[in-house]
Protein backbone atom coordinates (compact mmCIF):
# COMPACT_ATOMS: atom_id res chain seq x y z
CA UNK A 1 0.00 0.00 0.00
CA UNK A 2 2.82 2.36 0.86
CA UNK A 3 4.55 1.75 -2.45
CA UNK A 4 1.32 2.33 -4.39
CA UNK A 5 0.71 5.57 -2.54
CA UNK A 6 4.29 6.69 -3.16
CA UNK A 7 3.82 6.02 -6.88
CA UNK A 8 0.66 8.12 -6.95
CA UNK A 9 1.67 11.13 -4.83
CA UNK A 10 5.42 10.78 -4.59
CA UNK A 11 7.65 9.41 -1.85
CA UNK A 12 7.83 12.68 0.08
CA UNK A 13 4.04 13.12 0.04
CA UNK A 14 3.49 9.52 1.10
CA UNK A 15 5.87 9.93 4.05
CA UNK A 16 4.16 13.15 5.14
CA UNK A 17 0.76 11.49 4.87
CA UNK A 18 1.95 8.47 6.88
CA UNK A 19 3.41 10.69 9.60
CA UNK A 20 0.24 12.79 9.81
CA UNK A 21 -1.96 9.69 9.98
CA UNK A 22 0.23 8.27 12.75
CA UNK A 23 -0.06 11.47 14.79
CA UNK A 24 -3.84 11.61 14.31
CA UNK A 25 -4.25 7.97 15.29
CA UNK A 26 -2.12 8.45 18.39
CA UNK A 27 -4.05 11.58 19.42
CA UNK A 28 -7.41 9.86 19.02
CA UNK A 29 -6.35 6.72 20.89
CA UNK A 30 -5.03 8.89 23.74
CA UNK A 31 -8.30 10.83 23.81
CA UNK A 32 -10.39 7.63 23.91
CA UNK A 33 -8.24 6.10 26.67
CA UNK A 34 -8.44 9.29 28.73
CA UNK A 35 -12.23 9.42 28.35
CA UNK A 36 -12.56 5.77 29.34
CA UNK A 37 -10.36 6.31 32.38
CA UNK A 38 -12.43 9.32 33.44
CA UNK A 39 -15.65 7.35 32.96
CA UNK A 40 -14.41 4.48 35.11
CA UNK A 41 -13.10 6.76 37.86
CA UNK A 42 -16.17 9.02 38.03
CA UNK A 43 -17.93 6.98 40.75
CA UNK A 44 -14.82 7.13 42.94
CA UNK A 45 -14.41 10.85 42.36
CA UNK A 46 -18.03 11.37 43.41
CA UNK A 47 -17.25 9.65 46.73
CA UNK A 48 -14.35 12.04 47.37
CA UNK A 49 -12.02 9.09 47.95
CA UNK A 50 -8.28 9.79 48.07
CA UNK A 51 -5.81 8.11 45.66
CA UNK A 52 -4.60 5.27 47.93
CA UNK A 53 -8.08 3.89 48.73
CA UNK A 54 -9.01 4.45 45.08
CA UNK A 55 -6.19 2.14 44.00
CA UNK A 56 -7.34 -0.50 46.49
CA UNK A 57 -10.94 -0.24 45.29
CA UNK A 58 -9.89 -0.47 41.64
CA UNK A 59 -7.79 -3.56 42.40
CA UNK A 60 -10.71 -5.17 44.24
CA UNK A 61 -13.07 -4.37 41.37
CA UNK A 62 -10.61 -5.88 38.91
CA UNK A 63 -10.50 -9.11 40.93
CA UNK A 64 -14.30 -9.26 41.07
CA UNK A 65 -14.63 -8.71 37.32
CA UNK A 66 -12.14 -11.53 36.60
CA UNK A 67 -14.20 -13.93 38.75
CA UNK A 68 -17.36 -13.35 36.68
C-alpha positions as CSV (number, residue, x, y, z in Angstrom):
1,X,0.0,0.0,0.0
2,X,2.8,2.4,0.9
3,X,4.5,1.8,-2.4
4,X,1.3,2.3,-4.4
5,X,0.7,5.6,-2.5
6,X,4.3,6.7,-3.2
7,X,3.8,6.0,-6.9
8,X,0.7,8.1,-6.9
9,X,1.7,11.1,-4.8
10,X,5.4,10.8,-4.6
11,X,7.6,9.4,-1.8
12,X,7.8,12.7,0.1
13,X,4.0,13.1,0.0
14,X,3.5,9.5,1.1
15,X,5.9,9.9,4.1
16,X,4.2,13.2,5.1
17,X,0.8,11.5,4.9
18,X,1.9,8.5,6.9
19,X,3.4,10.7,9.6
20,X,0.2,12.8,9.8
21,X,-2.0,9.7,10.0
22,X,0.2,8.3,12.8
23,X,-0.1,11.5,14.8
24,X,-3.8,11.6,14.3
25,X,-4.3,8.0,15.3
26,X,-2.1,8.5,18.4
27,X,-4.1,11.6,19.4
28,X,-7.4,9.9,19.0
29,X,-6.4,6.7,20.9
30,X,-5.0,8.9,23.7
31,X,-8.3,10.8,23.8
32,X,-10.4,7.6,23.9
33,X,-8.2,6.1,26.7
34,X,-8.4,9.3,28.7
35,X,-12.2,9.4,28.4
36,X,-12.6,5.8,29.3
37,X,-10.4,6.3,32.4
38,X,-12.4,9.3,33.4
39,X,-15.6,7.4,33.0
40,X,-14.4,4.5,35.1
41,X,-13.1,6.8,37.9
42,X,-16.2,9.0,38.0
43,X,-17.9,7.0,40.8
44,X,-14.8,7.1,42.9
45,X,-14.4,10.8,42.4
46,X,-18.0,11.4,43.4
47,X,-17.2,9.6,46.7
48,X,-14.3,12.0,47.4
49,X,-12.0,9.1,47.9
50,X,-8.3,9.8,48.1
51,X,-5.8,8.1,45.7
52,X,-4.6,5.3,47.9
53,X,-8.1,3.9,48.7
54,X,-9.0,4.4,45.1
55,X,-6.2,2.1,44.0
56,X,-7.3,-0.5,46.5
57,X,-10.9,-0.2,45.3
58,X,-9.9,-0.5,41.6
59,X,-7.8,-3.6,42.4
60,X,-10.7,-5.2,44.2
61,X,-13.1,-4.4,41.4
62,X,-10.6,-5.9,38.9
63,X,-10.5,-9.1,40.9
64,X,-14.3,-9.3,41.1
65,X,-14.6,-8.7,37.3
66,X,-12.1,-11.5,36.6
67,X,-14.2,-13.9,38.8
68,X,-17.4,-13.4,36.7
